[in-house]
Amino acid sequence: MTSYIVIALFAVGIGIGWLLQEKKTTRKHVDTAVTWSVYLLLFLLGISVGINDEIINNFSRIGYKAFWLTFGAVVGSVLLAKVVYQLFFKTDNKE
């Protein structure tokens, strides 16, 4: 049931965004709200990790795995973003 709510909210957001795409001030406010929402979610995730005794007690063992997983995810994301940019967004200005 929760996945349907997420999909429905996403679809409604796309619709509202499409209707408001011409308003530059709205886009600026939405970008700011998204940034602060991500900050809030990361803060709450930190609290969730800090409360969990199992994670805290095994942090030294989990830490290395988490570091390499995060490192791989970041490097992979950057490389894939570069490929997507080169394939779909880069324009050749040869005239």
TAJO-V503873 format. One record per backbone hydrogen bond with DSSP energy under -0.5 kcal/mol. CO is the residue of the C=O (numbers start at 0). NH is the residue of the N-H. Records with the same first field share a line. If there is no record, write none. Layout:
# TAJO-V503873
CO=NH, NH
This chain:
# TAJO-V503873
0=4
1=5
2=6
3=7
4=8
5=9
6=10
7=11
8=12
9=13
10=14
11=15
12=16
13=17
14=18
15=19
17=20
19=22
21=23
22=26
23=27
24=28
25=29
26=30
27=31
28=32
29=33
30=34
31=35
32=36
33=37
34=38
35=39
36=40
37=41
38=42
39=43
40=44
41=45
42=46
43=47
44=48
45=49
46=50
47=51
50=52
51=55
52=56
53=57
55=58
57=61
58=62
59=63
60=64
61=65
62=66
63=67
64=68
65=69
66=70
67=71
68=72
69=73
70=74
71=75
72=76
73=77
74=78
75=79
76=80
77=81
78=82
79=83
80=84
81=85
82=86
83=87, 88
84=88, 89
90=92
92=94
